[in-house]
Amino acid sequence: MTVRLTRAEALALRMTGLLLRPHPVARPERVADVVEWFGAMQAQDAASGLWSLGVRLPGRTRDDVHAALERREALRTWPMRGTVHLVPARDAHWMLAVTGVRALAGSAARWRQLGLTLTDGDHAGDVLGAALGGGGRLTRTECLAALRAAGLDTTGQRGYHLLWYASQRGITCIAPHVGTEQTFVLLDEWVPDPHRPERDEALALLAHRYVRGHGPVTRHELARWSGLTVTDATRAVTLAGDLLAPVEVDGEPAVVDAALLDTPREPVDDLHTLPGFDEYLLGYRDRSLMLDPAHAAAVVPGNNGMFQSTVVRGGRVVGTWRRTLGATTVTVTVRQLVPFDAELRARVDAALARYARFLGLALRHSW
């Protein structure tokens, strides 16, 4: 039977699935728990990725999260849409195989513009494979130097695309930063015991993880998030079976994690200060449940794909914030998208203080 949800009920369930409210089943204690829950988490900006984990693991610090990534509880790579995500380490291989293939196919036009060929990409993979073999770990600068030494042109965007291609092919992956610089390792060495499900099992797993971490959502949302075709996304939802339940939001069919249907759907007046590149907004095509269209330009200025960090109250964006890091302090500037009374401002201050503790820095406000 299809359950009809009001927009408020749908938002309450969505925030629960996003692990931004107490969940009846999921009680993550480790980085690995959070990343596996979502299946993949936006992480093109490394600092945002760390706070996306930190906000869902209260009491953990940036150093704690970094240490977990060094323990390989998760890793960063380009599994879908040509965008860096955090994924469960053992799932990186099959995710690249199932969702990454379309990104590879779609790169041809851009590569022609850059003067790159598949021969260049394969050569780059060979060079990096040799340079990183035997447990090697190189910074981005060192990887680009190795490519140049092998005769490959890395100027402009060419270097980025060659590094992306090697990871997209499952040769390398992104290891945690050393200092301020990205590092690379061999995926097969970093993950020696990968999970390799058959395609149908992989599709079902992908659909279940996406829906439980984002739902209620449509199959079109799954297709957009994963990079799958709508046909494959529809099949994936079907394959997930009884793990997903049909619902209707504003007359549109959707699905939700079946385990959530018996949970309270009342609005909650919670408050979060989220990073810009978080599944809260980037996990969806239609963001109207969380974001007033009148505020979209403030969150994504110029509609250029660069998301501002958000202040979220009761599941809705009410402000944005920016940070400036110093040696001992983090200075935060908040922009109000709706009027903040004294109580709301105090709650925002408290949420930002938690962020400062996560960084191990003192908080300085610049309202």
Contacts in CASP RR format, 6 or more apart in sequence:
PFRMAT RR
TARGET T0000
AUTHOR 0000-0000-0000
METHOD contacts of the structure
MODEL  1
MTVRLTRAEALALRMTGLLLRPHPVARPERVADVVEWFGAMQAQDAASGL
WSLGVRLPGRTRDDVHAALERREALRTWPMRGTVHLVPARDAHWMLAVTG
VRALAGSAARWRQLGLTLTDGDHAGDVLGAALGGGGRLTRTECLAALRAA
GLDTTGQRGYHLLWYASQRGITCIAPHVGTEQTFVLLDEWVPDPHRPERD
EALALLAHRYVRGHGPVTRHELARWSGLTVTDATRAVTLAGDLLAPVEVD
GEPAVVDAALLDTPREPVDDLHTLPGFDEYLLGYRDRSLMLDPAHAAAVV
PGNNGMFQSTVVRGGRVVGTWRRTLGATTVTVTVRQLVPFDAELRARVDA
ALARYARFLGLALRHSW
1 246 0 8 1.000
2 246 0 8 1.000
2 247 0 8 1.000
2 248 0 8 1.000
2 253 0 8 1.000
3 245 0 8 1.000
3 246 0 8 1.000
3 247 0 8 1.000
3 248 0 8 1.000
3 261 0 8 1.000
4 247 0 8 1.000
4 248 0 8 1.000
4 251 0 8 1.000
5 13 0 8 1.000
5 216 0 8 1.000
5 247 0 8 1.000
5 248 0 8 1.000
5 249 0 8 1.000
5 265 0 8 1.000
7 249 0 8 1.000
7 250 0 8 1.000
7 289 0 8 1.000
8 265 0 8 1.000
8 267 0 8 1.000
9 265 0 8 1.000
10 216 0 8 1.000
10 247 0 8 1.000
10 249 0 8 1.000
10 254 0 8 1.000
10 289 0 8 1.000
11 267 0 8 1.000
11 289 0 8 1.000
11 290 0 8 1.000
11 314 0 8 1.000
11 315 0 8 1.000
11 316 0 8 1.000
12 21 0 8 1.000
12 264 0 8 1.000
12 265 0 8 1.000
12 266 0 8 1.000
12 267 0 8 1.000
12 268 0 8 1.000
13 215 0 8 1.000
13 216 0 8 1.000
13 256 0 8 1.000
13 260 0 8 1.000
13 263 0 8 1.000
13 265 0 8 1.000
14 214 0 8 1.000
14 215 0 8 1.000
14 216 0 8 1.000
14 289 0 8 1.000
14 290 0 8 1.000
15 21 0 8 1.000
15 268 0 8 1.000
15 270 0 8 1.000
15 314 0 8 1.000
15 315 0 8 1.000
16 22 0 8 1.000
16 23 0 8 1.000
16 260 0 8 1.000
16 263 0 8 1.000
17 23 0 8 1.000
17 26 0 8 1.000
17 212 0 8 1.000
17 213 0 8 1.000
17 214 0 8 1.000
17 215 0 8 1.000
17 257 0 8 1.000
17 260 0 8 1.000
18 213 0 8 1.000
18 214 0 8 1.000
18 279 0 8 1.000
18 280 0 8 1.000
19 26 0 8 1.000
19 28 0 8 1.000
19 34 0 8 1.000
19 37 0 8 1.000
19 56 0 8 1.000
19 213 0 8 1.000
20 55 0 8 1.000
20 56 0 8 1.000
20 270 0 8 1.000
20 272 0 8 1.000
20 280 0 8 1.000
20 312 0 8 1.000
20 315 0 8 1.000
21 268 0 8 1.000
21 270 0 8 1.000
23 263 0 8 1.000
24 259 0 8 1.000
24 260 0 8 1.000
24 262 0 8 1.000
24 263 0 8 1.000
25 259 0 8 1.000
26 33 0 8 1.000
26 37 0 8 1.000
28 34 0 8 1.000
28 37 0 8 1.000
28 56 0 8 1.000
28 57 0 8 1.000
29 57 0 8 1.000
30 57 0 8 1.000
30 68 0 8 1.000
30 73 0 8 1.000
31 53 0 8 1.000
31 57 0 8 1.000
31 65 0 8 1.000
31 68 0 8 1.000
31 69 0 8 1.000
31 73 0 8 1.000
31 74 0 8 1.000
32 68 0 8 1.000
32 73 0 8 1.000
32 74 0 8 1.000
32 88 0 8 1.000
34 41 0 8 1.000
34 53 0 8 1.000
34 56 0 8 1.000
34 57 0 8 1.000
35 41 0 8 1.000
35 53 0 8 1.000
35 73 0 8 1.000
35 74 0 8 1.000
35 86 0 8 1.000
35 87 0 8 1.000
35 88 0 8 1.000
36 88 0 8 1.000
36 91 0 8 1.000
36 209 0 8 1.000
37 209 0 8 1.000
37 212 0 8 1.000
37 213 0 8 1.000
38 209 0 8 1.000
38 210 0 8 1.000
38 213 0 8 1.000
38 214 0 8 1.000
38 279 0 8 1.000
39 87 0 8 1.000
39 88 0 8 1.000
39 91 0 8 1.000
39 206 0 8 1.000
39 209 0 8 1.000
39 210 0 8 1.000
40 79 0 8 1.000
40 80 0 8 1.000
40 85 0 8 1.000
40 86 0 8 1.000
40 87 0 8 1.000
40 95 0 8 1.000
40 209 0 8 1.000
41 49 0 8 1.000
41 52 0 8 1.000
41 53 0 8 1.000
41 85 0 8 1.000
41 86 0 8 1.000
41 87 0 8 1.000
41 279 0 8 1.000
42 48 0 8 1.000
42 49 0 8 1.000
42 52 0 8 1.000
42 83 0 8 1.000
42 84 0 8 1.000
42 85 0 8 1.000
42 86 0 8 1.000
42 277 0 8 1.000
42 278 0 8 1.000
42 279 0 8 1.000
42 282 0 8 1.000
42 283 0 8 1.000
43 49 0 8 1.000
43 52 0 8 1.000
43 76 0 8 1.000
43 84 0 8 1.000
43 85 0 8 1.000
43 86 0 8 1.000
43 277 0 8 1.000
44 83 0 8 1.000
44 84 0 8 1.000
44 277 0 8 1.000
45 275 0 8 1.000
45 276 0 8 1.000
45 277 0 8 1.000
46 76 0 8 1.000
46 177 0 8 1.000
46 182 0 8 1.000
47 275 0 8 1.000
48 275 0 8 1.000
48 276 0 8 1.000
48 277 0 8 1.000
48 278 0 8 1.000
48 309 0 8 1.000
49 86 0 8 1.000
49 275 0 8 1.000
49 277 0 8 1.000
49 278 0 8 1.000
50 62 0 8 1.000
50 65 0 8 1.000
50 66 0 8 1.000
51 62 0 8 1.000
51 274 0 8 1.000
51 275 0 8 1.000
51 355 0 8 1.000
51 358 0 8 1.000
52 86 0 8 1.000
52 274 0 8 1.000
52 275 0 8 1.000
52 277 0 8 1.000
52 278 0 8 1.000
52 279 0 8 1.000
53 60 0 8 1.000
53 65 0 8 1.000
53 86 0 8 1.000
54 60 0 8 1.000
54 62 0 8 1.000
54 65 0 8 1.000
54 358 0 8 1.000
55 272 0 8 1.000
55 273 0 8 1.000
55 274 0 8 1.000
55 275 0 8 1.000
57 64 0 8 1.000
57 65 0 8 1.000
58 354 0 8 1.000
59 354 0 8 1.000
59 357 0 8 1.000
59 358 0 8 1.000
60 358 0 8 1.000
61 357 0 8 1.000
61 358 0 8 1.000
61 359 0 8 1.000
61 360 0 8 1.000
62 358 0 8 1.000
62 359 0 8 1.000
62 360 0 8 1.000
66 176 0 8 1.000
66 177 0 8 1.000
68 74 0 8 1.000
69 75 0 8 1.000
69 175 0 8 1.000
69 176 0 8 1.000
70 176 0 8 1.000
72 89 0 8 1.000
72 190 0 8 1.000
72 191 0 8 1.000
73 89 0 8 1.000
74 86 0 8 1.000
74 87 0 8 1.000
74 88 0 8 1.000
74 89 0 8 1.000
75 86 0 8 1.000
75 87 0 8 1.000
75 89 0 8 1.000
75 92 0 8 1.000
75 173 0 8 1.000
75 174 0 8 1.000
75 175 0 8 1.000
75 190 0 8 1.000
75 191 0 8 1.000
76 84 0 8 1.000
76 85 0 8 1.000
76 86 0 8 1.000
76 87 0 8 1.000
76 173 0 8 1.000
76 174 0 8 1.000
77 84 0 8 1.000
77 85 0 8 1.000
77 87 0 8 1.000
77 92 0 8 1.000
77 96 0 8 1.000
77 167 0 8 1.000
77 170 0 8 1.000
77 173 0 8 1.000
77 174 0 8 1.000
77 187 0 8 1.000
78 84 0 8 1.000
78 85 0 8 1.000
78 96 0 8 1.000
78 100 0 8 1.000
78 103 0 8 1.000
78 164 0 8 1.000
78 167 0 8 1.000
78 168 0 8 1.000
79 85 0 8 1.000
79 87 0 8 1.000
79 92 0 8 1.000
79 95 0 8 1.000
79 96 0 8 1.000
79 99 0 8 1.000
79 100 0 8 1.000
80 95 0 8 1.000
80 99 0 8 1.000
80 100 0 8 1.000
80 103 0 8 1.000
80 225 0 8 1.000
80 226 0 8 1.000
80 227 0 8 1.000
81 103 0 8 1.000
81 225 0 8 1.000
81 227 0 8 1.000
82 100 0 8 1.000
82 103 0 8 1.000
82 164 0 8 1.000
82 168 0 8 1.000
84 174 0 8 1.000
87 95 0 8 1.000
89 190 0 8 1.000
89 191 0 8 1.000
90 191 0 8 1.000
90 193 0 8 1.000
90 194 0 8 1.000
90 195 0 8 1.000
91 194 0 8 1.000
91 195 0 8 1.000
92 170 0 8 1.000
92 173 0 8 1.000
92 187 0 8 1.000
92 191 0 8 1.000
92 194 0 8 1.000
93 170 0 8 1.000
93 187 0 8 1.000
93 191 0 8 1.000
93 194 0 8 1.000
93 195 0 8 1.000
93 196 0 8 1.000
94 194 0 8 1.000
94 195 0 8 1.000
94 196 0 8 1.000
94 197 0 8 1.000
94 202 0 8 1.000
95 202 0 8 1.000
95 206 0 8 1.000
96 168 0 8 1.000
96 169 0 8 1.000
96 170 0 8 1.000
97 202 0 8 1.000
98 199 0 8 1.000
98 202 0 8 1.000
98 203 0 8 1.000
98 206 0 8 1.000
98 228 0 8 1.000
99 206 0 8 1.000
99 226 0 8 1.000
99 227 0 8 1.000
99 228 0 8 1.000
100 168 0 8 1.000
100 227 0 8 1.000
102 227 0 8 1.000
102 228 0 8 1.000
102 229 0 8 1.000
103 168 0 8 1.000
103 227 0 8 1.000
104 165 0 8 1.000
104 168 0 8 1.000
104 169 0 8 1.000
107 161 0 8 1.000
107 165 0 8 1.000
110 161 0 8 1.000
111 117 0 8 1.000
111 118 0 8 1.000
111 161 0 8 1.000
114 156 0 8 1.000
114 157 0 8 1.000
114 158 0 8 1.000
114 161 0 8 1.000
115 158 0 8 1.000
116 158 0 8 1.000
116 161 0 8 1.000
116 162 0 8 1.000
120 152 0 8 1.000
120 162 0 8 1.000
121 162 0 8 1.000
121 165 0 8 1.000
121 166 0 8 1.000
123 150 0 8 1.000
123 152 0 8 1.000
124 147 0 8 1.000
124 150 0 8 1.000
124 152 0 8 1.000
124 162 0 8 1.000
124 163 0 8 1.000
124 165 0 8 1.000
124 166 0 8 1.000
125 162 0 8 1.000
125 165 0 8 1.000
125 166 0 8 1.000
125 169 0 8 1.000
125 171 0 8 1.000
125 172 0 8 1.000
127 146 0 8 1.000
127 147 0 8 1.000
127 150 0 8 1.000
127 152 0 8 1.000
128 143 0 8 1.000
128 146 0 8 1.000
128 147 0 8 1.000
128 163 0 8 1.000
128 166 0 8 1.000
128 171 0 8 1.000
128 172 0 8 1.000
128 184 0 8 1.000
129 166 0 8 1.000
129 171 0 8 1.000
129 172 0 8 1.000
129 186 0 8 1.000
131 138 0 8 1.000
131 143 0 8 1.000
131 146 0 8 1.000
132 138 0 8 1.000
132 172 0 8 1.000
132 184 0 8 1.000
132 185 0 8 1.000
132 186 0 8 1.000
132 189 0 8 1.000
133 186 0 8 1.000
133 189 0 8 1.000
134 186 0 8 1.000
134 189 0 8 1.000
135 185 0 8 1.000
135 186 0 8 1.000
135 189 0 8 1.000
136 185 0 8 1.000
136 186 0 8 1.000
136 189 0 8 1.000
137 175 0 8 1.000
137 178 0 8 1.000
137 183 0 8 1.000
137 184 0 8 1.000
137 185 0 8 1.000
138 146 0 8 1.000
138 183 0 8 1.000
138 184 0 8 1.000
139 178 0 8 1.000
139 181 0 8 1.000
139 182 0 8 1.000
139 183 0 8 1.000
139 184 0 8 1.000
140 163 0 8 1.000
140 181 0 8 1.000
140 182 0 8 1.000
140 183 0 8 1.000
140 184 0 8 1.000
141 181 0 8 1.000
143 163 0 8 1.000
143 184 0 8 1.000
144 154 0 8 1.000
144 159 0 8 1.000
144 163 0 8 1.000
147 154 0 8 1.000
147 159 0 8 1.000
147 162 0 8 1.000
148 154 0 8 1.000
152 158 0 8 1.000
152 159 0 8 1.000
152 162 0 8 1.000
154 162 0 8 1.000
163 172 0 8 1.000
163 184 0 8 1.000
166 172 0 8 1.000
166 184 0 8 1.000
167 173 0 8 1.000
167 174 0 8 1.000
167 184 0 8 1.000
167 187 0 8 1.000
170 187 0 8 1.000
171 186 0 8 1.000
171 187 0 8 1.000
172 184 0 8 1.000
172 185 0 8 1.000
172 186 0 8 1.000
172 187 0 8 1.000
173 184 0 8 1.000
173 185 0 8 1.000
173 186 0 8 1.000
173 187 0 8 1.000
173 190 0 8 1.000
173 191 0 8 1.000
174 182 0 8 1.000
174 183 0 8 1.000
174 184 0 8 1.000
175 183 0 8 1.000
175 184 0 8 1.000
175 185 0 8 1.000
175 190 0 8 1.000
176 183 0 8 1.000
177 183 0 8 1.000
197 205 0 8 1.000
200 239 0 8 1.000
201 239 0 8 1.000
203 228 0 8 1.000
203 232 0 8 1.000
203 235 0 8 1.000
203 236 0 8 1.000
203 239 0 8 1.000
204 236 0 8 1.000
204 239 0 8 1.000
204 240 0 8 1.000
204 241 0 8 1.000
204 243 0 8 1.000
206 226 0 8 1.000
206 228 0 8 1.000
206 236 0 8 1.000
207 222 0 8 1.000
207 233 0 8 1.000
207 236 0 8 1.000
207 237 0 8 1.000
207 239 0 8 1.000
207 240 0 8 1.000
207 244 0 8 1.000
208 240 0 8 1.000
208 243 0 8 1.000
208 244 0 8 1.000
208 257 0 8 1.000
210 217 0 8 1.000
210 222 0 8 1.000
210 225 0 8 1.000
210 226 0 8 1.000
211 217 0 8 1.000
211 222 0 8 1.000
211 237 0 8 1.000
211 240 0 8 1.000
211 244 0 8 1.000
211 255 0 8 1.000
211 256 0 8 1.000
211 257 0 8 1.000
212 243 0 8 1.000
212 257 0 8 1.000
212 259 0 8 1.000
212 260 0 8 1.000
213 257 0 8 1.000
213 279 0 8 1.000
214 221 0 8 1.000
214 225 0 8 1.000
214 279 0 8 1.000
214 283 0 8 1.000
214 284 0 8 1.000
215 254 0 8 1.000
215 255 0 8 1.000
215 256 0 8 1.000
215 257 0 8 1.000
215 260 0 8 1.000
216 247 0 8 1.000
216 249 0 8 1.000
216 254 0 8 1.000
216 255 0 8 1.000
216 256 0 8 1.000
217 254 0 8 1.000
217 255 0 8 1.000
217 256 0 8 1.000
217 284 0 8 1.000
218 252 0 8 1.000
218 253 0 8 1.000
218 254 0 8 1.000
218 255 0 8 1.000
219 230 0 8 1.000
219 233 0 8 1.000
219 234 0 8 1.000
219 237 0 8 1.000
219 255 0 8 1.000
220 230 0 8 1.000
220 233 0 8 1.000
220 285 0 8 1.000
221 283 0 8 1.000
221 284 0 8 1.000
221 285 0 8 1.000
221 286 0 8 1.000
222 228 0 8 1.000
222 233 0 8 1.000
222 236 0 8 1.000
222 237 0 8 1.000
223 229 0 8 1.000
223 230 0 8 1.000
223 232 0 8 1.000
223 233 0 8 1.000
224 284 0 8 1.000
224 285 0 8 1.000
225 283 0 8 1.000
225 284 0 8 1.000
225 285 0 8 1.000
226 233 0 8 1.000
226 236 0 8 1.000
228 236 0 8 1.000
237 244 0 8 1.000
237 255 0 8 1.000
242 258 0 8 1.000
243 257 0 8 1.000
243 258 0 8 1.000
244 255 0 8 1.000
244 256 0 8 1.000
244 257 0 8 1.000
244 258 0 8 1.000
245 255 0 8 1.000
245 256 0 8 1.000
245 257 0 8 1.000
245 258 0 8 1.000
245 261 0 8 1.000
246 253 0 8 1.000
246 254 0 8 1.000
246 255 0 8 1.000
247 253 0 8 1.000
247 254 0 8 1.000
247 255 0 8 1.000
247 256 0 8 1.000
247 261 0 8 1.000
248 254 0 8 1.000
267 314 0 8 1.000
268 314 0 8 1.000
269 313 0 8 1.000
269 314 0 8 1.000
270 313 0 8 1.000
270 314 0 8 1.000
270 315 0 8 1.000
271 311 0 8 1.000
271 312 0 8 1.000
271 313 0 8 1.000
271 314 0 8 1.000
271 344 0 8 1.000
271 347 0 8 1.000
271 348 0 8 1.000
271 351 0 8 1.000
272 311 0 8 1.000
272 312 0 8 1.000
272 351 0 8 1.000
273 309 0 8 1.000
273 310 0 8 1.000
273 311 0 8 1.000
273 312 0 8 1.000
273 321 0 8 1.000
273 348 0 8 1.000
273 351 0 8 1.000
273 352 0 8 1.000
273 354 0 8 1.000
273 355 0 8 1.000
274 280 0 8 1.000
274 309 0 8 1.000
274 310 0 8 1.000
274 312 0 8 1.000
275 309 0 8 1.000
276 282 0 8 1.000
276 307 0 8 1.000
276 308 0 8 1.000
276 309 0 8 1.000
276 310 0 8 1.000
277 307 0 8 1.000
278 310 0 8 1.000
280 290 0 8 1.000
280 310 0 8 1.000
280 312 0 8 1.000
281 287 0 8 1.000
281 290 0 8 1.000
281 291 0 8 1.000
281 299 0 8 1.000
281 307 0 8 1.000
281 310 0 8 1.000
281 317 0 8 1.000
282 307 0 8 1.000
284 290 0 8 1.000
287 296 0 8 1.000
290 312 0 8 1.000
290 315 0 8 1.000
290 316 0 8 1.000
290 317 0 8 1.000
291 299 0 8 1.000
291 316 0 8 1.000
291 317 0 8 1.000
292 316 0 8 1.000
292 317 0 8 1.000
292 337 0 8 1.000
295 317 0 8 1.000
295 319 0 8 1.000
295 337 0 8 1.000
296 303 0 8 1.000
297 303 0 8 1.000
298 308 0 8 1.000
298 319 0 8 1.000
298 320 0 8 1.000
298 335 0 8 1.000
298 337 0 8 1.000
299 307 0 8 1.000
299 308 0 8 1.000
299 310 0 8 1.000
299 317 0 8 1.000
299 320 0 8 1.000
300 306 0 8 1.000
300 307 0 8 1.000
300 308 0 8 1.000
301 308 0 8 1.000
308 320 0 8 1.000
308 321 0 8 1.000
308 322 0 8 1.000
309 320 0 8 1.000
309 321 0 8 1.000
309 322 0 8 1.000
309 323 0 8 1.000
310 317 0 8 1.000
310 319 0 8 1.000
310 320 0 8 1.000
310 321 0 8 1.000
311 317 0 8 1.000
311 318 0 8 1.000
311 319 0 8 1.000
311 320 0 8 1.000
311 321 0 8 1.000
311 334 0 8 1.000
311 348 0 8 1.000
311 351 0 8 1.000
312 318 0 8 1.000
313 344 0 8 1.000
313 347 0 8 1.000
317 337 0 8 1.000
318 336 0 8 1.000
318 337 0 8 1.000
318 338 0 8 1.000
318 340 0 8 1.000
318 344 0 8 1.000
319 334 0 8 1.000
319 335 0 8 1.000
319 336 0 8 1.000
319 337 0 8 1.000
319 338 0 8 1.000
320 334 0 8 1.000
320 335 0 8 1.000
320 337 0 8 1.000
321 332 0 8 1.000
321 333 0 8 1.000
321 334 0 8 1.000
321 335 0 8 1.000
321 352 0 8 1.000
322 332 0 8 1.000
322 333 0 8 1.000
323 330 0 8 1.000
323 331 0 8 1.000
323 332 0 8 1.000
323 333 0 8 1.000
323 355 0 8 1.000
324 330 0 8 1.000
324 331 0 8 1.000
324 332 0 8 1.000
324 333 0 8 1.000
325 359 0 8 1.000
325 361 0 8 1.000
326 361 0 8 1.000
328 361 0 8 1.000
328 362 0 8 1.000
329 361 0 8 1.000
329 362 0 8 1.000
329 363 0 8 1.000
329 364 0 8 1.000
330 355 0 8 1.000
330 356 0 8 1.000
330 359 0 8 1.000
330 361 0 8 1.000
330 362 0 8 1.000
330 363 0 8 1.000
330 364 0 8 1.000
331 364 0 8 1.000
331 365 0 8 1.000
331 366 0 8 1.000
332 352 0 8 1.000
332 355 0 8 1.000
332 363 0 8 1.000
332 364 0 8 1.000
332 365 0 8 1.000
332 366 0 8 1.000
333 366 0 8 1.000
333 367 0 8 1.000
334 348 0 8 1.000
334 352 0 8 1.000
334 365 0 8 1.000
334 367 0 8 1.000
340 348 0 8 1.000
345 367 0 8 1.000
349 365 0 8 1.000
352 363 0 8 1.000
352 365 0 8 1.000
353 363 0 8 1.000
355 363 0 8 1.000
356 362 0 8 1.000
356 363 0 8 1.000
END
